[in-house]
Amino acid sequence: MVLLQSAKFIGAGLATIGLAGAGVGIGTVFGALVLGISRNPSLKDELFKLAILGFALTEAIALFSLMMGFLILFAL
């Protein structure tokens, strides 16, 4: 029983590594937004829409990763 519980902790910790990748992805999306706006300010609105879409998709990956960690931790 103790071995199973420790394996769950290790698995949940490994599953949440995707949260770090999502943080890097969000930083990359908004860094690209700043660069794009600085190169062509007239496209500000279109670039912002695309950045918000990229943010939402990257955040969805993070939520899936967190959900998998919780499923591993609290499932039977």
N, C-alpha and C positions, 0 to 999 in steps of 0.2 A: 504494500500500500504506500509506503514511504517512497519507494522507487518510482511508482506511478505519479505521485504528486510532484516529485522533483523533475520528472520528465515533462510534465505539464508546464511547470515553471520555465524550464529551458525552452520548450517549444513556443510558448507564448512570447518569451523574450526575443527569440529568433524571428517570429512572425512580425514583430513590431519594428524590425529594422527598416521596413519599407517607409516608415514615418520620416526617417532621416532623408531618404531619397525624395520624398515629396517636398520636404523643406528646400532641398537643393533645386528641385524643379520649379517651385514657386519663385525662388530667387532668380532663376534663369529667365522665367517668363517676364517678370517685371523689369529685370535688367535689360532685356531685349526691347521692352516697351520704351524705356528711357532712351536707349540708343536710336530706336526708330523715330521717336518724336524729335530728337535733337537733329537727325539728318533731314527729316521732312515734316516740319510742323503742320503743314496743311492736311496731313493725313491723321491728325490727332484722334478724331472721333472713331475712325475706322480701326486704327491700331488699338484703341482702348477697348473696343468691343471684342476684338480678337484676343486681347490679353485677359479679359474677364472670362472668356470661354476657356482659354488655356488654364487659368487659375482653377476654374470649376472642375475641369477634367483631372487636373493634378490632385486636387483636394479629394476627389472621389476615390482615386487610387489610395490615398492615405486612409480614408475611412474604411475601405475594404481591408486594408492591412490591419487596422485596429480591430475590426470586426472578427477577422480570423484569429487574432490573438485572444480575444475574449471567448470565442467559441472553443479554442483549444483549452483555455484555462477553466471555463465553467461548464463544459459539456461532460456528460457522464462517461 
